[in-house]
Amino acid sequence: MKKNCRRNVLSITTATEHRVCNSEKKRQSIVRFNGANGDTIVEPLPAFVTPENPPCYAKMTQREHITHQIELAEQLLQKTKAAAHA
């Protein structure tokens, strides 16, 4: 996984309107693909991959993606709890 791998896709696609109310509380978001079969391959669409913009992440199955996201969230939760009790 590459760090700071962000793409400006505004010239290619339109973003969905942000529908979360601002809050004083911190929020944690987990990106996931709902409804895909666990064996479905998750990878960038060819239109977004060029020699100048190679993929940021390796292709993987939906199951691998969700498992990885849950593991990362658990690690962050443990770090947050440890920092709160330090």
N, C-alpha and C positions, 0 to 999 in steps of 0.2 A: 504494500500500500504506500503510495506516495504522499508526502506531507505537502500541505498548501497547494493542492492540485485543484484549482478552481478554473472554470471556463466561463467566459462571457458569451452566453448563448442568446443574449437579447436580440442580436441581429438575425438569429436563425429562428427563434421561437418566442412566443409570448408567455410570460410568467403568469401563474394563477394568482388571483387577488389574495392578499394576506388577510385571513379572517379571524385572527386571534386578537383579543383585546389586550392592550398594553397593561402590564401589571408590575407592581413593585417586587414581586416574587420572581426568583430565578426559575427558568423552565429548562427541561432537558427534552430534546426531540430525538426520536429514533426513526430514521428513514427506512421504509420497508415497502415491499411490493405485495399488495393483498391479492389473494385469489389465484396466484400462480401455483401450478403443480410443483412439488418439491424438486422434481428432476428438470424443471425448466431452466435453460441456460440464461443467465443474466449477464448482459454485456452491452457496451455502447452501440447505438445505431450507427451504421456505416457513414451516414451523413455528417456525424460529429467527429469522425476519426480521419485525420490527415497526417502527412509526414510532419507538419508543424505542430499538430495537436494529437500526439499518440494517446492511446487509452491511459487513464490514470490508474486503473485497477485491472487485475487479471479477470477474465471471465470465470464464472463459477455458477453452480446451481443455486436455485432459490433457497434450498435447504441450507447450503453452505453459507449463503449470504445472511440469512436470518440467524443462524447459529453464531456466526462471527459478530453480528451486531449485538446480540444478547451478551456474549462474552465481554465485548468492549464496555457495554453498559454496566455490567457487574463489576468490572475492574474500576470504572469511574466511581461507582457507588462505594466500593470499599475504600478508595482513596479519600473520598469526601467524608466518610464516617471516621476514618483514621485522623484526618485533619481536624475534624470537629472535636475529637477527644484528646488532641495533643495539647 
